[in-house]
Amino acid sequence: MDILYLLVPLSVVLVLGIIAILGWSVFSGQFDDMEQQGERILEDDDRPGRPPSS
């Protein structure tokens, strides 16, 4: 029963940390335009470019 005095505050801190990281990622634009990267791979890009450098 004494372990609950450690685990409950630890779990609350963990949940608050996860919420803080999620909030930071949402407000910094990490989830903006999620469809673009999925559609980019389907686009046909046959423009000549520079050869890869070695």
N, C-alpha and C positions, 0 to 999 in steps of 0.2 A: 504494500500500500504506500510505502514511503517513496517508491519510484515514481508515483504519479506526480509528486511535487516537483520532479525534474522533467518528466515527459510532457506534461501539459504546457508549461511555459515554453519549452523547447519547440513543441509543435506550433504554438501560436507565433513564435518568432519565425519559424520556417514558412508558415502560411503568409505572414506579412512580407517576408522577403520575396516570395514568389509573386505576390500581388504587386510589389514595387517594381520588380523586373518586367512584369507584363505591362504595367502602366507606362514604364519608360519606353518599352518597345513600341507600344501603340502611339504614344505622343511624339516619338522621334521619327515616325514615318516608316517603320520597318514593314508594316503591312499594307502600304499604299500600292495600288496597281498590282495585285497578285496575279492577274490573268496574263500580263504581258510576258512574263518569263515562260509560261506554259505555251503560249502561242508563238513565241520567237523561234522555237525549235521546228515548227511546222512551216515557217516561211522559207521560200526558195530564194537563196542568196547566191546567184551565179556571177556576181560582179567580180571582175579580175582584181586581185589585190597584190600586195607585196608577197613575195615568196617568204616562207618562214626562215628566220635567220638561224644559223647554226652556231 
